[in-house]
């Protein structure tokens, strides 16, 4: 499970805009980590070419206002 989640998160380096924006926090995106009940919340800094992962949470948890 950890290897799969890590692979999906590392894939953001190639496709940083693949996930939709997280409507509760401007500039933040939410990637659902299938087939597991987890989601990664992240920001993209296009000027620096960096993807910043803010949190990885179980989907049964209350999602943050980051």
C-alpha positions, -999 to 999 in steps of 0.1 A, spaced: 0 0 0 27 24 9 46 18 -23 15 24 -44 7 56 -26 43 68 -29 43 60 -66 11 80 -72 25 110 -53 58 108 -71 38 108 -104 28 144 -96 62 155 -107 53 145 -143 16 155 -141 11 181 -114 -22 194 -125 -38 159 -128 -60 163 -97 -88 188 -93 -85 219 -71 -97 214 -35 -125 239 -34 -121 247 3 -85 260 -1 -75 281 -31 -44 269 -48 -46 234 -32 -53 202 -51 -67 168 -39 -54 136 -54 -75 105 -45 -50 76 -40 -69 47 -55 -75 18 -48 -69 29 -11 -91 52 9 -65 80 11 -61 114 -5 -31 136 -9 -35 174 -6 -8 194 -24 2 227 -40 20 233 -73 46 261 -75 50 264 -112 77 291 -111 100 269 -89 89 236 -106 79 221 -73 50 201 -60 45 205 -23 26 177 -6 8 191 24 -9 161 39 -20 125 31 -52 116 49 -76 87 52 -108 97 35 -129 88 66 -111 116 84 -124 152 85 -106 170 57 -85 200 66 -89 236 59 -51 236 53 
